[in-house]
Amino acid sequence: MTYDLDTVLGFYAGFENKLTAVKAVLQRPLTLTEKILYAHLHESTDSAPNVENYTRGEDYVNFDPDRVAMQDATAQMALLQFMNSGKKEVAVPSTVHCDHLIQANNGAKSDLDIAVEQNSEVYDFLRSVSARYGIGFWKPGAGIIHQVVLENYAFPGGMIIGTDSHTVNAGGLGMISIGVGGADAVDVMAGMPWELKMPKVIGVKLSGKLNGWAAPKDVILKLAGLLTTKGGTNAIVEYFGEGADSISCTGKATICNMGAEIGATTSIFAYDEKMAEYLRQTGRAEIADKANTVAAHLRADEDVYSNPETYYDQVIEIDLNTLEPYINGPFTPDAAHTLSEFAQAVRDNDYPEKLEVGLIGSCTNSSYEDLTRAASLAQQVIDKDLKLQAEFIITPGSEQVRYTAQRDNILGTLESMGGVVMANACGPCIGQWQRHTDDNERKNSIITSFNRNFAKRNDGNPNTYSFVASPEIVTAFAISGNLTFNPMTDTLTNEQGEQVKLEPPQGIELPPKGFDVEDPGFIAPSINPDIEVIVNETSKRLQLLSPFQPASGQDELGLHLLIKAEGKCTTDHISMAGPWLKYRGHLDNISNNMLIGAVNKFTAKTNNVLNQLNGEYDEVPNVARAYKANNEKSIIIAEENYGEGSSREHAAMEPRHLGVAAVICKSFARIHETNLKKQGMLAFTFANKEDYDKIQEQDTIDIIGLDNFSPGVNLIAQLNHQDGSKEQININHTYNDLQIKWYKSGSALSFLSKQ
């Protein structure tokens, strides 16, 4: 048994009593989101719940999550921090999943063998830390963290945090699942409460039923177009309606997974028969049985569904009967096009029509159902004498899915069409892809069933036009080799010169013969304080952490402008993945990628900023290091939704390490703002967004008011221009009392270690 049954049964035993007490205080019907959040309030008991009528979008609230999950790239820094906490074991069930460091190149076996050899130092570190502190360990090749969590740990009504933004995947099994930075995970593993601003709740009513070429992925692709990449910020998306109940559990997970791309705190579906069947099929019948006893409480109250506008902050309706397939991109996941519109968009925008690679799988779309729908199209290629026109790559989500799909000849069918099966890992989705191309800077198009498509993300080429769609649309496009192809209306020429048409894909939600696996790749948690965790001082991949210095308590004066970032600046721009993943456990080495993907407003170039000390242009990390060596600090200026994308806290730790004191932007992505606060940095927004334009290239900036830094009291940024003139602008912050203590202590971890 991989899951912690006592945790689940204990939650269900007290769930109904907690909700009764909550309703006695709030005196109103509850959304599903509220039921789960209020049931996990810090220091609540069944008889004495710690309940207040919190204001959504404003009040910070402390919660007690049920468990923590970490992937190998972020687990390194999280566990390095946990080792400094002074704790002898983790306080809640926790797991590490080795899925990010495996590069897709030639195929599953050879790629996995190479990864195990190249990353042995990191894997040994993670395995030994896990064994010492009581953490479950999933070996390389076991699968992608979010699919493994769905198969083993997610349960309706529970709460999990994970050091990856797509932790939200578990919402497909009715769980509040939230991506966080490593410092947040450390707090929970150390037995501390986890803080979150009480989110707003967006209700999405689904009516009808998916049919034809439409897939669960199209729900979130459409929603991304409606809400944009920041429309869900500080909100949880709660799906309801008969259409929601008609979607498979893994289809629900796909929708929740990509909710990260609209900035949502998480997304969730209510418990239903689809979830119960998935639990039984994945060996968790006891959980299904117990969930059935409280099923009425694992959904929003009926009055919420009858009057959604009264209880949700925003309501959106989507008719699944008429939902058309979507293709989103390039360069951003919210550029939404319906399939019928897409061909014209390709022509109007001069996107490369020829498709070079189609990729299916990843944490978003690698279920048994996804693979069977793609395989039904692959079988048509064989039966209709067609030929695959683009490279086609398949990434299974877990060893359990891979083994079962291999047993049932699903992978064999995809391979017969010409597909290549890669290891059960993130691979191309996060840039861990050795792409076979004649020119890694040539303009080209790829299409994936992944979740993100930022420039350079998949293959490092800024001229790769990456589009996101469902696995079946990706497969159809790979068969045609052309982005102007519409499988719903167009025909293809087969090897006999005949015109043939693809029939809509057919899928199987769950394997008729059940799931199976020989070796899931799991090492159960143990606690062995005698295990020595070794980090070599000369290692290029691992580095023990030293605490950041406490704040002086005085105003920050003379901060050099490091960069004024223009346009989209995601965590991929701030701290790239791909080949840099190997340094995720070494703060100084990975800091050499800090902001190298951000566009400098003054030069329109990446990784090219002015060094105010010598008047020369240099790479961003070099300039930051020059200021730090001169005992001077710097500041970052940015635009909207700064830090969008991954939960990687390296994007906050690197600036902190290299002497950046503050970030001022037009708006933050939720996780990144929290990560900055956790690392003892100052995170501000312009009170007047047009003040961004006032920042000049040779400015130094003073942050005034820190000697009286307090919640709700905004500060002043004084711009000191090269000509001697000065301007003062108002800057806002969202720090509460605890977060100010983090800042003054140097970081949240430093504050924790003093308690």
Salt bridges, closest charged atoms under 4 A:
GLU16 OE2 - HIS297 NE2 3.29
GLU34 OE2 - ARG28 NH2 2.93
GLU34 OE2 - ARG56 NH2 2.83
GLU43 OE2 - HIS42 NE2 3.44
ASP64 OD1 - HIS42 ND1 2.81
ASP66 OD2 - HIS40 NE2 2.74
ASP72 OD1 - HIS100 ND1 3.99
ASP99 OD1 - HIS100 ND1 2.57
ASP113 OD2 - LYS109 NZ 2.95
ASP124 OD1 - ARG127 NH1 3.17
ASP164 OD2 - HIS100 NE2 3.38
ASP164 OD1 - HIS146 NE2 3.00
ASP164 OD1 - HIS166 ND1 3.80
ASP184 OD1 - LYS678 NZ 2.91
ASP187 OD2 - LYS678 NZ 2.31
ASP245 OD2 - ARG299 NH2 3.20
GLU261 OE1 - HIS166 NE2 2.99
GLU261 OE2 - ARG452 NE 2.34
ASP272 OD2 - LYS252 NZ 2.90
ASP289 OD1 - ARG280 NH1 2.99
ASP301 OD2 - LYS23 NZ 2.88
ASP301 OD1 - LYS35 NZ 2.92
ASP313 OD2 - ARG56 NH1 2.77
ASP350 OD2 - LYS443 NZ 3.36
GLU356 OE1 - ARG435 NH2 3.06
GLU356 OE2 - ARG442 NH1 2.43
GLU399 OE1 - ARG402 NE 2.87
ASP408 OD1 - ARG407 NE 2.73
ASP408 OD1 - LYS513 NZ 3.84
ASP438 OD1 - ARG442 NH2 2.75
ASP459 OD2 - ARG435 NH1 2.68
GLU472 OE2 - ARG373 NE 2.21
GLU509 OE2 - LYS274 NZ 2.87
ASP519 OD2 - LYS139 NZ 4.00
GLU556 OE2 - LYS633 NZ 3.02
GLU566 OE2 - LYS601 NZ 3.29
ASP572 OD2 - ARG457 NH1 2.87
ASP572 OD1 - ARG648 NH1 2.91
ASP588 OD1 - ARG625 NH1 3.03
ASP588 OD1 - HIS657 NE2 2.78
GLU632 OE1 - HIS560 NE2 2.56
GLU639 OE1 - LYS666 NZ 3.07
GLU640 OE1 - LYS230 NZ 3.02
GLU640 OE2 - LYS689 NZ 2.87
GLU644 OE1 - LYS568 NZ 3.03
GLU673 OE2 - LYS677 NZ 3.97
ASP691 OD1 - LYS694 NZ 3.07
ASP699 OD1 - HIS721 ND1 2.68
GLU727 OE2 - HIS721 NE2 2.79
